[in-house]
């Protein structure tokens, strides 16, 4: 909190993303004006000031200077080559206590590496994990890791489960989230060495309501509340789901346009179709959350436009205000050391 009880702003990396800085600034304006989320833009002042002028927001949103930016095709090593990048400065604001959270639509590898370097991992956390929410009903499903740690060890998957449980409890008010392990069969003996050993550890892990293995076709059924996997598998699963949704809507649109009768049916169902489209839109989820660092970090989709950026800022502010970082610290601190080995 700032003096006077005002909440700290969200540090928004204004130079990261396919549509930066225009859509990023537009999202910041939406977050401030429509969602009541305080934001500070981090990037090149001259460029950002011009963008704010276009929205009549001059003086409404502060700017913190950062002359460098990570390109979307730059990997983890860029965090070392560009110590004064916009994402690095945004992380520094959180570490210094001048911002409540970081939001970036930049390179995922760059955000993860910079976050680890600038914010450091929480005590006891071996590797951070990227958590995404799947639009299941009646409540969302948390999937992690979605790309932060590709080569995970079995003990790390147990820790990812604790991170996911903390996120489900804080973000979605789930008292005892059900946890499932993503692999190739529901039986305990199915999967590779990583999955088999992780299953053994999860089944014996205190504080985790482990329901067993789940398969890819279970991801959108709401069978569990938290899905745990390594970053490689999780990222492939997530991208496959996103591509399948785009394909399905493209086919549906083509079918509706084929005849007058189909068009009429589409018009009659327009509200339901719009609701379904919005629910399955990745931007509607607000972004992925990088869990396990000493600060709240939300990674928006690289192609995010204003609505997605505003949603990511709102999500970051809410999680920071609800204490996601200390909640993770409590869970990790209470786990046996055997589940924290490197």
Buried (B, 14 or more C-beta within 10 A) or exposed (E): EEEEEEBBBBBBBBBBBEBBBBBBBBBBBBBBBEBEBBBBBBBBEEBBBBBBEEBEBEEEBEBBEBEBBBBBEBBBEBBEEBEEBBBBBBBBBBBEEBBBBBBBBBBBBBBBBBBBBBBBBBEBBBBBBBBBBBBBEEBBBBBBBBBBBEEBBBBBBBBBBBBBBBBBBBBBEBEEBBBBBBBEEEEBEBBEEBBBBBBEBBEEBEEBBBBBBBBBEBBBEBBBBBBBBBBBBBBBBBEEBBEEBEEEBEEBEEEBEEEEEBEEEBEEEEEEBEEBEEEBBBBBBBBBBBBBBBBBBBBBBBBBBBBBBBBBBBBBBBBBBBBBBEBBBEBBEEBEEEBBEE
